[in-house]
Amino acid sequence: MSHRWPRAAVVIVTLVVLALGCTPEGDDTVRIGGDGPAIGGLPATPPMGWNSWNSFGCTITEQIVRAQADALVSSGLAAKGYRYVVVDDCWMAPDRNAGGQLVADPVRFPSGMAALADYVHARGLKFGIYAGAREKTCAQFGGTYPGSAGSGGHELTDARAFASWGVDFVKYDWCSGDSAHDDQVASFTAMRDAIRSTGRPMVYSINPNSGIAGSVPGAQFDWGGVATMTRTTNDISPVWTTRPAGADATPASGYQGIRDIIDAVAPIGARVADGSFVDMDMLVVGVGNALTPAMERTQMSMWAMMAAPLMAGNDLTAMSTRTRDILANEAIIGIDQDERVRAGAMVGDNPEIWSRALGSKGLVVSLTNRADHPRTLKVSLSSLGLTGDSSVSGVDAWTGRRYQAEGGELSVPVGVDDTAVLSIQ
């Protein structure tokens, strides 16, 4: 007989808090770019929005972007906080014009990027754009798009153009086999300084890992003073894991599944701060058909535990009710967007149990079932630094079911690959 367990749970508890859970341990990685946010004038909390790449790649057009912006509003996701509409690679003509400026592809973006930004802004949203840090974008570097339209050596020209078009978000990819650290620092800092010089607050999202074999510079170094958000893994794939059974390492392809990325970012949560985020890549909720609802809930839950940006990547115009409900979960979004912008950490080095401090006195605990069968996962209150369990109760954020703590611990049945998120207040 098969067993069907309740979905992820959110438990609200009244307790005496002795210690606000686990906090990420500091590492000896030097923060590049200095203290404080890389770009001023932006919200302290993680960006939320939509990115074109996972669903449309180089087939993106202005008609598609407009339809996605409309769907972001009509679905209610914009009202939940998803505000940035980011056009990824391949929006530009293959080469710069005679004046050395980037121009939109005349066939797929005939109205130009300023007009598209106006369309997005008119719907109360923010507009984002993609650029490559070297001579080519990543699609050009990989040979899937012609030309050479990277921003290397054109940082100030391009930043000024982006500002004049009304851009609010710049995604900046490395796209080179050159792994020299000094070259990366110089390139990413040059665009940061160019964005600063425009006076327009633009989220600056960097990926130092594109094109680099056998190394993940985004994780090796703390880029918090250079960028608003830094990719610390290779590209996400809409699967649970890309590791062969029994393997510890990511395959040579570099793509990583949801569980792989969670494991990769666990040691570097201390880098998260106001206006400086660990980018775990885009949400793959509703992308493809390899993920179960439990896996999708786990991605939402653990991205929130890390105070990571929430950038949807699904086709919003073809979104199912299930996908919309997972993306729109107010309890999970509330955790991600909490005013205390700090990442969670494992409890007792257990990859299945994490905690994160919220606000001035809140605490959140997540429990992820990594087994191949349903289990009841437990966390002791003492391991969280809590006492006074007699009044512990909670409500499941997904089903509304209420739980009561017993014997000094919280117990929640969790399905395969699912995550329970226990909000303790």
PyMOL commands that set and color helices and strands:
alter all, ss='L'
color gray80, all
select helices_A, chain A and resi 53-59+62-74+77-80+113-122+138-141+155-165+181-198+217-220+258-271+293-305+316-318+321-327+330-336+382-384+389-391
alter helices_A, ss='H'
color red, helices_A
select strands_A, chain A and resi 16-17+48-51+84-87+126-132+169-173+203-207+229-231+277-279+310-312+345-347+350-358+362-368+375-380+386-387+393-395+402-404+409-414+419-424
alter strands_A, ss='S'
color yellow, strands_A
deselect
rebuild
show_as cartoon
